[in-house]
Amino acid sequence: MAEKLNVELREDFGKGAARRLRADQRIPAVLYGHGEAPLHLSLPNHETALIARNPNALLELGLADGTQHLALIKEIQRHPLKRSLTHLDLITVRRGEKVEVDIPVILSGEPVAPAIAMVDLQTLTLSVDALHVPEHIEISVEDAEEGYQLFAGDVILPGDAELVTDAEILVASVEMPRVEPAPEDEESEETAGESAEESEEDAEQE
């Protein structure tokens, strides 16, 4: 289902205009695609920030003249410190067309202890219906044992989605946790080594 968002056209451009927009709790954005002239838009800050939590959300953009545009978020720019939205690139989509999108991979379930599950590939690139972009791809590792591996080509995809990512890339695995030596153990080994060296030196002196 598309997220409805009322937007405005903007005619002022540049860094100064963008700062003024953000001061008014608006976010500058550009909508482009299908060979049409780009539309420079102003989006409501709060509503857009909520929608952008899902980077693959389908947007239904409504203008004051009644025209509407279906769009996907192509790129999000954020403030380096505040992490607030500063600019969005949007791409026009049409009903029935397929688009390539990066879908996050998440794991569910627990492997056989003490083994742990690892996500080796954070996202899968899929070709999907523009109106049915999944939020994520869920992979179950319930009762999986050490040595389990799942490659991109073995992932069960939703609906008529097609895999774009290389099928041979490792997506998830189950392995034993690595045990790092405790700092105090290392110090003890060093101390023991120094004591052994001192004993050898004493023996040589005698």
C-alpha positions as CSV (number, residue, x, y, z in Angstrom):
1,M,0.0,0.0,0.0
2,A,1.3,3.4,-0.9
3,E,2.1,6.0,1.7
4,K,0.2,9.2,0.9
5,L,2.1,12.4,1.2
6,N,1.0,16.0,0.3
7,V,3.9,17.8,-1.3
8,E,4.5,21.2,-2.8
9,L,6.5,22.4,-5.9
10,R,9.5,24.6,-5.1
11,E,11.0,27.2,-7.4
12,D,13.9,28.4,-5.2
13,F,17.0,26.3,-5.4
14,G,20.5,26.3,-3.9
15,K,21.9,25.8,-0.4
16,G,20.3,29.0,1.0
17,A,16.8,27.9,-0.2
18,A,17.3,24.4,1.2
19,R,18.2,25.8,4.6
20,R,15.1,28.0,4.6
21,L,13.0,25.0,3.8
22,R,14.4,22.9,6.5
23,A,14.0,25.8,9.0
24,D,10.3,25.7,8.0
25,Q,10.2,22.0,8.8
26,R,10.2,21.0,5.1
27,I,12.6,18.7,3.2
28,P,13.8,19.5,-0.3
29,A,13.4,16.6,-2.8
30,V,13.7,15.9,-6.5
31,L,11.4,13.5,-8.4
32,Y,12.7,12.2,-11.7
33,G,12.3,9.2,-14.1
34,H,10.7,7.9,-17.3
35,G,12.4,10.7,-19.3
36,E,10.2,13.4,-17.8
37,A,11.5,16.7,-16.5
38,P,12.5,16.6,-12.9
39,L,10.1,18.0,-10.3
40,H,11.6,19.9,-7.4
41,L,9.5,19.3,-4.4
42,S,9.1,20.3,-0.8
43,L,8.0,17.5,1.6
44,P,6.6,17.7,5.2
45,N,9.4,16.9,7.6
46,H,7.7,14.8,10.2
47,E,5.6,12.6,7.9
48,T,8.5,12.1,5.5
49,A,10.8,11.0,8.3
50,L,8.3,8.4,9.5
51,I,7.9,7.0,6.0
52,A,11.6,7.0,5.4
53,R,12.1,4.5,8.2
54,N,11.3,2.0,5.4
55,P,13.7,3.0,2.6
56,N,11.7,1.0,0.1
57,A,8.3,2.6,0.9
58,L,6.0,3.3,-2.0
59,L,4.9,7.0,-1.9
60,E,1.8,8.5,-3.4
61,L,2.7,12.2,-3.8
62,G,-0.2,14.6,-4.1
63,L,0.2,18.1,-5.5
64,A,-2.1,21.1,-4.8
65,D,-3.5,20.9,-8.4
66,G,-4.7,17.4,-7.8
67,T,-2.0,15.5,-9.8
68,Q,-0.5,12.4,-8.2
69,H,2.8,10.6,-8.7
70,L,3.8,7.2,-7.5
71,A,7.5,7.1,-6.4
72,L,10.1,5.2,-4.6
73,I,13.0,6.6,-2.5
74,K,16.2,6.4,-4.5
75,E,18.5,8.1,-2.1
76,I,18.3,9.7,1.4
77,Q,20.8,12.4,2.6
78,R,21.1,13.0,6.3
79,H,22.8,15.5,8.6
80,P,26.1,14.0,9.6
81,L,25.6,14.6,13.3
82,K,21.8,15.0,13.8
83,R,21.0,12.2,11.3
84,S,17.9,14.2,10.3
85,L,16.7,14.2,6.7
86,T,18.3,16.9,4.5
87,H,17.3,15.8,1.0
88,L,15.6,13.0,-0.9
89,D,16.0,11.7,-4.4
90,L,12.7,10.1,-5.6
91,I,12.1,8.0,-8.7
92,T,8.8,7.8,-10.5
93,V,7.3,4.3,-10.9
94,R,4.3,3.1,-12.8
95,R,1.8,0.3,-12.1
96,G,2.9,-3.0,-13.5
97,E,6.6,-2.1,-14.0
98,K,9.5,-3.8,-12.2
99,V,12.2,-2.0,-10.4
100,E,15.5,-3.0,-8.9
101,V,15.7,-2.4,-5.1
102,D,18.0,-3.4,-2.3
103,I,16.1,-5.3,0.3
104,P,17.4,-5.8,3.9
105,V,18.1,-9.3,5.1
106,I,17.0,-10.3,8.6
107,L,17.3,-13.5,10.6
108,S,14.7,-15.3,12.6
109,G,14.9,-18.2,15.1
110,E,17.9,-19.5,17.0
111,P,20.6,-22.0,15.8
112,V,21.7,-25.0,18.0
113,A,23.7,-23.6,20.9
114,P,26.4,-22.6,21.4
115,A,26.6,-21.8,17.7
116,I,25.6,-18.3,16.5
117,A,24.0,-17.0,13.3
118,M,25.7,-14.4,11.1
119,V,24.3,-12.2,8.4
120,D,27.1,-12.2,5.7
121,L,25.2,-10.0,3.2
122,Q,23.1,-7.2,4.6
123,T,20.9,-6.7,1.5
124,L,19.7,-8.6,-1.6
125,T,19.1,-6.7,-4.8
126,L,15.8,-7.9,-6.3
127,S,13.7,-7.0,-9.4
128,V,10.2,-6.6,-8.0
129,D,6.8,-5.2,-8.9
130,A,7.0,-1.5,-8.1
131,L,3.8,-1.7,-6.1
132,H,4.8,-4.7,-4.0
133,V,8.3,-4.0,-2.7
134,P,9.0,-6.1,0.4
135,E,10.3,-4.4,3.5
136,H,12.8,-7.2,4.2
137,I,13.8,-10.8,3.4
138,E,13.4,-13.0,6.4
139,I,15.7,-16.1,6.7
140,S,15.0,-18.7,9.4
141,V,18.0,-20.2,11.2
142,E,15.9,-22.1,13.7
143,D,17.8,-25.2,14.9
144,A,20.5,-24.7,12.2
145,E,23.8,-26.3,13.2
146,E,27.4,-25.1,12.9
147,G,28.5,-25.1,9.3
148,Y,25.1,-24.1,7.9
149,Q,25.4,-21.8,4.9
150,L,22.8,-20.1,2.8
151,F,23.7,-18.6,-0.6
152,A,21.7,-15.9,-2.5
153,G,20.5,-18.4,-5.0
154,D,18.9,-20.5,-2.3
155,V,16.9,-17.7,-0.7
156,I,13.1,-18.1,-1.1
157,L,11.9,-14.9,-2.6
158,P,8.4,-13.4,-2.2
159,G,5.9,-13.4,-5.1
160,D,7.4,-12.9,-8.5
161,A,10.5,-11.2,-7.3
162,E,13.7,-12.1,-9.3
163,L,17.2,-12.2,-7.9
164,V,19.7,-9.7,-9.2
165,T,22.5,-10.3,-6.7
166,D,25.0,-13.0,-7.7
167,A,23.5,-16.3,-6.7
168,E,26.9,-17.6,-5.4
169,I,27.2,-14.9,-2.7
170,L,27.0,-16.1,0.9
171,V,24.0,-14.5,2.7
172,A,23.9,-16.2,6.1
173,S,25.9,-18.7,8.1
174,V,26.0,-20.5,11.4
175,E,29.4,-20.8,13.2
176,M,30.9,-21.2,16.7
177,P,31.6,-18.0,18.6
178,R,35.2,-16.9,18.7
179,V,36.7,-16.9,22.2
180,E,39.3,-14.1,22.7
181,P,41.8,-14.6,25.5
182,A,41.1,-12.4,28.5
183,P,43.6,-9.5,29.1
184,E,44.6,-10.9,32.4
185,D,45.5,-14.3,30.9
186,E,47.8,-12.5,28.4
187,E,49.4,-10.6,31.3
188,S,49.9,-13.9,33.2
189,E,51.6,-15.5,30.1
190,E,53.9,-12.5,29.8
191,T,54.8,-12.6,33.5
192,A,55.4,-16.3,33.3
193,G,57.7,-15.8,30.3
194,E,59.6,-13.1,32.0
195,S,60.1,-15.3,35.1
196,A,61.3,-18.2,32.9
197,E,63.9,-15.8,31.3
198,E,65.1,-14.6,34.7
199,S,65.5,-18.2,35.9
200,E,67.6,-19.0,32.8
201,E,69.8,-15.9,33.4
202,D,70.3,-16.9,37.1
203,A,71.3,-20.4,36.1
204,E,73.8,-19.0,33.6
205,Q,75.4,-16.8,36.2
206,E,75.8,-19.7,38.6
